[in-house]
Amino acid sequence: MTTDKAKVFHSLRHTVTDTLKQAGIQEVLISEIMGHANDSMTMSRYGKRYQPRVLLEALMHLDYRVEIPGWE
């Protein structure tokens, strides 16, 4: 929790995007995770969405050193 009024829920989206970018995750993967449309003709018209396994592998790069009981 924070008392900083400049930190809003949308700040979480910025943090996740930046963390994935710094981990070297492809921009198209980050875009799909964040729910953004892909404007590329090839990917938006012909490419299918990523499989959940691929998205999960990208999300595994998010490590904020927070312990969640029961989560590995």
C-alpha positions in Angstrom: 0.0 0.0 0.0 1.1 3.5 -0.7 0.0 7.0 0.3 1.5 8.5 -2.8 -1.4 10.1 -4.7 0.5 9.9 -7.9 0.4 6.1 -7.8 -2.8 4.8 -9.2 -4.0 1.5 -10.4 -2.8 2.4 -13.9 0.7 2.7 -12.5 0.7 -1.1 -12.2 0.3 -1.4 -16.0 3.4 0.8 -16.5 5.4 -1.3 -14.0 4.4 -4.6 -15.6 5.1 -3.4 -19.1 8.5 -1.9 -18.1 9.5 -5.0 -16.2 8.7 -7.3 -19.1 10.5 -5.0 -21.5 13.6 -4.9 -19.4 13.5 -8.8 -19.2 13.7 -8.8 -23.0 10.2 -10.0 -23.7 9.0 -9.3 -27.3 6.8 -6.3 -27.7 4.0 -8.3 -29.4 3.8 -10.5 -26.3 3.7 -7.6 -23.9 1.0 -6.0 -26.1 -1.2 -9.1 -25.9 -0.7 -9.4 -22.2 -1.6 -5.8 -21.7 -4.7 -6.2 -23.9 -3.5 -3.9 -26.7 -4.3 -4.4 -30.3 -1.6 -5.3 -32.8 -1.7 -3.0 -35.8 0.5 -5.2 -37.9 -1.5 -6.5 -40.9 0.3 -9.9 -40.7 -0.3 -10.4 -37.0 -3.8 -8.9 -36.7 -5.3 -10.5 -39.8 -3.4 -13.8 -40.1 -1.7 -14.5 -36.8 -3.6 -16.2 -34.0 -3.5 -15.1 -30.4 -0.6 -16.6 -28.3 -1.4 -19.8 -26.5 -1.8 -19.3 -22.7 1.5 -21.3 -22.1 3.5 -18.7 -24.1 1.9 -15.8 -22.2 2.6 -17.6 -18.9 6.2 -18.1 -19.8 6.5 -14.3 -20.4 4.7 -13.5 -17.2 7.1 -15.7 -15.2 9.7 -12.9 -15.8 7.7 -10.7 -13.3 9.5 -11.1 -10.0 8.9 -8.5 -7.4 10.2 -10.6 -4.5 6.7 -10.9 -3.0 5.9 -14.1 -1.2 2.4 -15.5 -1.9 1.6 -18.5 0.3 0.7 -21.6 -1.8 2.1 -20.1 -5.1 5.2 -21.5 -6.6 
